[in-house]
């Protein structure tokens, strides 16, 4: 999405996309991985397309993320952070945050609400959009995406996970080797580990 819309997203026309990352819980392994690989993998795609890597909006923040101090991944935390950010980092100052990445959809909701209050992501035709991405594919996130207020979310495939588990259970029940009947899955070579791919939910 960022590659395809790069010039439109680069609001201050400095050739680099400025982003904010809302981490969620500081110690949660999912949050740690999403924070790291969400940016690292995005940068790989950008560099492969001949674009610069993403730049964290606040050069003084060496962690390169903002965390919910209460560890609750809340929309209130991201809303307050985003309001504070927009007071200093905005189009008038030429340093607008141009991309928002959230470790879950509730934090994405808070970011969207703050942006909407500032006149962005209103869902109205012609309104400026700061892309907001979340994780979990909640009904609220899907609605925001369908309304044009949020850009995308990542779905942990619970149906795929359940199907995978049932395959393994059936293998055990039937006396087969535990990894039998898994040729259609993403199986790590040399270990009994199956990876169920995430899905994406975006407009359209």
N, C-alpha and C positions, 0 to 999 in steps of 0.2 A: 504493500500500500504506500509506504513512504517513498520508495523508488518511483512508483508510477505517478505520484503527486508531488514530487520533490519541490519543484519551483513554486507551486501554490502554497506549500507548507512553509517555505522559507520566507516568513513575513518581513524580516528586516534585510533580506537579500544579501546576507553575508556569506552565502554558499554553504552554510552548516546548519543542521537542524538541532535546535536546543531542546532538551527534554528534561522532564522530572520523573523520578521513579518513586512510587509509594510502596514501601517494602512490606508493611504489615508488622508481624511479630519479629523482633530482632533475632530470637534464637530458633525459630521454626525452620526446619530443614527445607521444607517446600519453599518458604519465602527466600531463604538463602539461595537456593538453586534458581528460582525464577528471577531473582534480582540479578544474579550473575549472567545466566545464559540468555535471558531475555534481551539484554543489551549486547552481549558478545555475539550471539547468533544474528541479531539485526545488523551489527557492524560488518559481519562477514558478507551478508547480502549486499549491503551498501557499497563496500569496497569492490566486490566483484562487478558491480554495476558502474564503477568508476566514480563513486561519490565518496565524500569524506565520512568518517565515522561520526556517530552522534556525539553531541557535547552536552554534559550536564550543565544545567542553567547557572548553577552557583559554583564558581571556581574555588571558593573558600571551603566548600564541603568536600572533603577528601573521601568520605564514605561513598559518595555518588548515589545516595538515596535518602529518603525521609521515612522515618519509622513511626508507627503508632506507639507512643510511649506507654499506653495501657495494654498493649499486646492484643488488642481486640479486632484489628483489621477494620476499624469503623469508618463509616462515611463522615462522621463528625470530625474525625482527625484530618482526613484528606480535605474536607471542606474548609476547615480553618487554615490548614497549610496553604491551600490554593488561594484563598482570599488574601493571605499575607503575601504570597508570591506575586499576585497580580497587582498589588499596590506598588511594588518596586520594579517588577519585570513585566513590562507591557509595551505595546506598540509605540506609545508616545515616547518612551525612553529608548526605543530601538533595540530592546533586548528581550522581547516577548518569548515566553515558553511556547514552543511550537509542536510539542508532542508530549502526551501524558501516558505513562505505563503504570499499571496498577497490578498488584499481586492477587487481587480478588475483585469481584464486581461491586461489592459494597463500597470499597474505597473509590472505585471508578464513579459510582453514583455521587459521592461527595464532590469529586473533582468536576463532574458535569454540572452539578448544581451551582458551584462557584463560578464556573465559566458562563453558565446561562445568566446568572445575575449580572455578569460583566458585559452581556450582550453577545456572547459567542454561543455556538451550539444550541441555538433556539429551536432548530427544526424548521424554521421558516425559509422559504426559497430565497437564495441570495445571501443568507447570513454566513458570516465567517465561521469556520469550524476548526477547532484545535482538536486533532484526533486523540481520542481517549480509548485505550485498550484495557480490558480486564481479564479475569479468569473465573470460570465456573459456569458460564452460560445460564445464569439465573433468569427467571421470567422477567424481573425488573430490567436487567441488562438487555435482554432481547427486545423489550418494549422501547427502551431508549434508542437502541440501534434502529429499529423500525421507524422511529419518529425522527431520525436524523440527528440525534443529540449525542450519540456515542458511536464509535467507529467499528469496534469488534470485541469479541470475547473468545476465550479458549475453553473448550468443553472437555473435561475429563470424562471419557466414554464409559459411563457406568454400565451400560448395556454390554459393551465389549468386555469389560472387566468381569461381569457376572457370567457371561458365556465362557470366557477363558477358565474361570474357576470351576464351572460345572464340567468342563471337559476333563480337567485334572481329577475332580472328584469321581467322575465316571470311570476314569482309568484305574483309580485305586479300588473302586468297588468291583470292577471286572477282573482285577488281578493283572492288568496290563502294566507296562512300564509307565511311570508317571508322565513322561514327556511324549508318549504315543499320541497320535492324532493331532499333533500341533504344527504340522507342516505349513498350514495356512496362516500361522501367527508369526510375529517378529520374535524370533528366539535368538538370544545371544549365543554366539558360537562358544562351545566348550563348557558352558554352564547351564544349569536348569533354570533359566530366567526368561520370562516372556514379557515383552514390552507391548502394552496396548497403546496405540497412537492416540494423541489428542485430536480433537476435531476443532473446527473454527466456526464461528457464527458471525456473519457480517451482513450488511444490508443487501437485500435481493437474494 
